[in-house]
Amino acid sequence: MDHHLIDAYLNRIRADRPSAPSADALRTLHLAHLRAVPFENLSVHLREEIVLDADALVAKVVDRGRGGFCYELNGAFGALLSGLGFEVTPLQARVAGKDGRLGIPYDHMALRVGTAEGTTWLADVGFGTHTHYPLAFDERGEQPDPGGVFRIEDADADAVEGAAEGDLLVLRGVDSQYLLEQRPRALRDFEAGAWYHRTSPASHFTQSLVCSLLTEDGRITLSGHTLTATVDGERTLTELPTDASVLEAYDQHFGIVLDHVPPEPNLAEG
């Protein structure tokens, strides 16, 4: 990524160029990204092509002012970090469902990031409601974060179905978030997972419509015609009566300009 594109990306997330690829800089960039680039699956419902190519992902975030789901957000963020001198390795993960069962391989993409000081971090700006800051990759104790208390632990291959030796569990409180494999991956490795999530009736991305952004005092989320604002832990739901008011909300709260409202999923089908 050239200097001009890096500057444009930093301007998009309202962050200054760091003087070095340090742990502090990573924390600042991680939070800035979460507050500027929404987690959204609008492309799935607008029938837009999702291309897992670093240039295409950065263009979507920077030039088109959009967000995306995990592959897109962490793919673009990884490209920015690499351009700034961080050592970035994509990792594949399987997300734990409400019943504790794991999703498909390449269900999720996260980033292992090395810094100038020699520290290693788990960065993830593509998991919706999650950490505000990167997690220390090699720390096995509790890691307090504004998003909750998180922990990375070695997965017991005998106790965790689908786990292999060397895999890690990422937990929020007592709840597993995802099973993380440590083998380095490339963007192209996630194409099958991305295809599944944008086409399968069983995918939660085809079953829901969401656009969500972390704010300084909470979170703002638009799902269909329902706008949910969470401020200091208190949630307020507002039903938007018209398509015009939905389009205005996308623009006002997320900076996303659309010419028509994405169709909501019809869960009665299939």
C-alpha positions as CSV (number, residue, x, y, z in Angstrom):
1,M,0.0,0.0,0.0
2,D,1.5,3.3,-1.0
3,H,1.8,6.4,1.3
4,H,-1.1,8.2,-0.3
5,L,-3.5,5.3,0.2
6,I,-2.2,4.8,3.8
7,D,-2.9,8.4,4.5
8,A,-6.4,8.1,2.9
9,Y,-7.1,5.0,5.1
10,L,-5.9,6.8,8.2
11,N,-8.1,9.8,7.4
12,R,-11.0,7.4,7.0
13,I,-10.6,6.1,10.5
14,R,-9.6,9.5,11.9
15,A,-6.2,8.4,13.1
16,D,-2.7,9.9,12.9
17,R,0.2,8.0,11.2
18,P,2.1,6.3,14.0
19,S,5.8,7.0,14.3
20,A,6.5,3.3,14.6
21,P,4.6,0.0,14.5
22,S,4.3,-0.2,18.3
23,A,1.9,-1.9,20.6
24,D,0.4,1.5,21.6
25,A,0.0,2.4,18.0
26,L,-1.8,-0.8,17.3
27,R,-4.2,-0.2,20.2
28,T,-5.0,3.3,18.9
29,L,-5.6,2.1,15.3
30,H,-7.7,-0.9,16.5
31,L,-10.1,1.3,18.5
32,A,-10.2,4.0,15.8
33,H,-11.1,1.4,13.2
34,L,-14.0,0.0,15.3
35,R,-15.4,3.5,15.8
36,A,-15.2,4.5,12.1
37,V,-15.8,1.4,10.0
38,P,-19.1,-0.4,10.6
39,F,-19.5,-4.2,10.9
40,E,-22.2,-4.7,8.2
41,N,-23.4,-7.4,5.8
42,L,-25.3,-5.2,3.4
43,S,-23.4,-6.6,0.4
44,V,-24.9,-10.0,1.1
45,H,-28.4,-8.6,0.7
46,L,-27.6,-6.1,-2.0
47,R,-26.2,-8.9,-4.1
48,E,-22.8,-7.1,-4.4
49,E,-19.8,-9.1,-5.2
50,I,-17.4,-9.7,-2.3
51,V,-13.8,-10.0,-3.5
52,L,-11.2,-11.1,-1.0
53,D,-8.4,-9.1,-2.5
54,A,-6.5,-6.6,-0.4
55,D,-6.8,-3.8,-3.0
56,A,-10.6,-4.4,-3.4
57,L,-11.2,-4.5,0.4
58,V,-9.3,-1.3,1.0
59,A,-11.1,0.4,-1.8
60,K,-14.5,-0.6,-0.3
61,V,-13.5,0.8,3.1
62,V,-11.6,3.9,1.9
63,D,-13.1,4.9,-1.4
64,R,-16.7,3.7,-1.0
65,G,-17.0,4.5,2.7
66,R,-18.4,1.1,3.5
67,G,-17.7,-1.6,6.1
68,G,-18.1,-5.3,5.8
69,F,-18.0,-8.6,7.7
70,C,-14.9,-10.3,9.2
71,Y,-13.0,-11.2,6.0
72,E,-13.4,-7.7,4.6
73,L,-12.7,-5.7,7.8
74,N,-9.8,-7.7,9.0
75,G,-8.5,-8.1,5.5
76,A,-8.5,-4.3,4.9
77,F,-7.2,-3.6,8.4
78,G,-4.4,-6.1,7.9
79,A,-3.4,-4.4,4.7
80,L,-3.2,-1.1,6.5
81,L,-1.1,-2.5,9.4
82,S,1.3,-4.2,6.9
83,G,1.7,-0.9,5.1
84,L,2.6,0.7,8.4
85,G,5.3,-1.8,9.2
86,F,3.5,-4.3,11.5
87,E,4.0,-8.0,10.9
88,V,0.5,-9.3,10.1
89,T,-0.6,-13.0,9.8
90,P,-4.2,-13.9,9.0
91,L,-5.6,-16.8,11.1
92,Q,-8.7,-18.9,10.6
93,A,-11.2,-19.5,13.3
94,R,-14.5,-21.4,13.9
95,V,-17.1,-19.4,15.7
96,A,-18.9,-20.9,18.7
97,G,-22.6,-20.8,18.4
98,K,-25.1,-20.2,21.3
99,D,-25.2,-24.0,21.8
100,G,-21.4,-24.1,22.0
101,R,-21.1,-25.9,18.6
102,L,-18.4,-24.7,16.3
103,G,-19.1,-23.3,12.8
104,I,-17.5,-24.3,9.6
105,P,-13.7,-24.1,9.0
106,Y,-12.7,-20.6,7.8
107,D,-15.9,-19.3,9.6
108,H,-14.0,-16.3,10.8
109,M,-10.7,-14.5,10.1
110,A,-8.6,-12.7,12.8
111,L,-5.1,-11.3,12.8
112,R,-1.9,-12.1,14.6
113,V,0.1,-8.9,14.7
114,G,3.7,-8.4,15.6
115,T,5.1,-5.0,16.8
116,A,8.4,-3.3,16.8
117,E,8.9,-4.2,20.5
118,G,8.6,-7.9,19.7
119,T,5.2,-8.3,21.3
120,T,2.4,-10.3,19.5
121,W,-1.3,-9.4,19.6
122,L,-4.6,-10.9,18.5
123,A,-6.3,-8.1,16.5
124,D,-9.9,-8.4,15.4
125,V,-12.0,-5.6,14.1
126,G,-14.5,-7.9,12.4
127,F,-16.4,-9.7,15.1
128,G,-19.2,-7.3,15.9
129,T,-19.4,-6.8,19.6
130,H,-16.0,-7.9,20.8
131,T,-12.8,-6.4,22.2
132,H,-12.1,-2.7,21.8
133,Y,-8.3,-3.4,21.9
134,P,-6.1,-6.2,20.7
135,L,-5.5,-9.1,23.1
136,A,-2.0,-10.1,24.1
137,F,-1.5,-13.3,22.1
138,D,0.7,-15.2,24.5
139,E,-1.2,-14.1,27.7
140,R,-3.2,-17.0,29.2
141,G,-4.8,-15.0,32.0
142,E,-7.8,-12.7,32.1
143,Q,-7.5,-9.6,29.9
144,P,-9.9,-6.8,31.0
145,D,-11.2,-4.7,28.1
146,P,-14.1,-2.2,27.8
147,G,-15.9,-4.9,25.9
148,G,-15.7,-7.4,28.7
149,V,-13.1,-9.7,30.3
150,F,-11.4,-11.9,27.7
151,R,-9.1,-14.8,27.8
152,I,-7.0,-16.8,25.4
153,E,-6.4,-20.4,26.4
154,D,-4.8,-23.5,24.9
155,A,-7.6,-25.6,23.5
156,D,-7.9,-29.2,24.9
157,A,-8.2,-31.3,21.8
158,D,-9.8,-34.1,23.9
159,A,-12.4,-31.7,25.4
160,V,-13.2,-29.4,22.5
161,E,-14.8,-31.0,19.5
162,G,-12.9,-30.1,16.3
163,A,-9.8,-28.8,18.1
164,A,-6.3,-29.8,17.2
165,E,-3.1,-29.5,19.0
166,G,-1.9,-25.9,19.1
167,D,-5.4,-24.4,18.7
168,L,-6.5,-21.6,21.0
169,L,-9.9,-20.8,22.5
170,V,-10.9,-17.1,22.7
171,L,-13.4,-16.5,25.5
172,R,-15.4,-13.6,26.8
173,G,-16.2,-14.3,30.4
174,V,-17.0,-18.0,30.5
175,D,-18.4,-18.1,26.9
176,S,-16.2,-19.4,24.0
177,Q,-16.1,-16.9,21.2
178,Y,-14.1,-18.9,18.6
179,L,-11.6,-21.6,18.2
180,L,-8.4,-20.2,16.6
181,E,-5.9,-22.1,14.6
182,Q,-2.3,-20.8,14.7
183,R,-1.3,-21.9,11.2
184,P,-0.6,-18.8,8.9
185,R,-3.2,-18.2,6.2
186,A,-3.7,-16.0,3.2
187,L,-6.8,-14.0,2.1
188,R,-7.6,-16.5,-0.7
189,D,-7.9,-19.3,1.9
190,F,-11.1,-17.7,3.2
191,E,-12.9,-17.6,-0.2
192,A,-15.0,-20.8,0.6
193,G,-16.0,-19.5,4.0
194,A,-17.0,-16.1,2.5
195,W,-19.0,-17.8,-0.2
196,Y,-20.8,-19.9,2.3
197,H,-21.7,-17.0,4.5
198,R,-23.1,-14.9,1.6
199,T,-25.0,-17.7,-0.1
200,S,-26.1,-20.4,2.4
201,P,-29.6,-20.2,4.0
202,A,-28.0,-21.6,7.1
203,S,-25.6,-18.7,7.5
204,H,-26.5,-16.1,10.1
205,F,-25.4,-13.4,7.5
206,T,-28.1,-14.4,5.1
207,Q,-30.6,-14.7,7.9
208,S,-30.0,-11.2,9.3
209,L,-29.4,-7.7,8.1
210,V,-27.1,-5.6,10.3
211,C,-25.0,-2.5,10.3
212,S,-23.3,-1.7,13.6
213,L,-20.7,0.7,14.9
214,L,-18.9,1.2,18.2
215,T,-19.3,4.7,19.6
216,E,-17.6,6.6,22.4
217,D,-20.3,5.8,24.8
218,G,-21.8,2.6,23.5
219,R,-22.9,1.2,20.1
220,I,-25.3,2.1,17.3
221,T,-27.0,-0.6,15.2
222,L,-29.4,-0.6,12.3
223,S,-31.2,-3.9,11.5
224,G,-33.9,-3.5,8.9
225,H,-36.1,-0.7,10.0
226,T,-35.0,-0.9,13.7
227,L,-32.3,1.5,15.0
228,T,-30.8,0.5,18.3
229,A,-28.7,3.0,20.3
230,T,-26.8,1.7,23.3
231,V,-25.5,4.5,25.6
232,D,-23.7,3.7,28.8
233,G,-25.4,0.3,28.9
234,E,-29.0,1.6,28.2
235,R,-30.6,0.5,25.0
236,T,-33.2,2.6,23.0
237,L,-35.0,1.1,20.0
238,T,-36.5,3.3,17.3
239,E,-38.6,2.0,14.5
240,L,-38.0,3.9,11.3
241,P,-41.3,4.2,9.5
242,T,-40.2,4.7,5.9
243,D,-37.4,3.6,3.5
244,A,-36.3,7.2,3.2
245,S,-35.8,7.4,7.0
246,V,-33.7,4.1,6.8
247,L,-31.5,5.5,4.1
248,E,-31.1,8.7,6.1
249,A,-30.0,6.6,9.2
250,Y,-27.4,4.7,7.1
251,D,-26.0,8.0,6.0
252,Q,-26.2,9.9,9.4
253,H,-25.0,7.2,11.7
254,F,-22.6,5.1,9.5
255,G,-21.7,7.4,6.6
256,I,-23.1,4.9,4.1
257,V,-25.0,6.3,1.1
258,L,-27.3,3.9,-0.6
259,D,-29.8,4.4,-3.4
260,H,-32.2,1.8,-2.1
261,V,-32.8,0.0,1.1
262,P,-31.3,-3.5,1.3
263,P,-34.1,-6.1,1.3
264,E,-34.6,-7.8,4.6
265,P,-34.2,-11.6,4.7
266,N,-37.4,-13.6,4.4
267,L,-36.8,-16.3,7.0
268,A,-40.0,-18.1,6.0
269,E,-38.3,-19.1,2.8
270,G,-36.3,-22.4,3.0
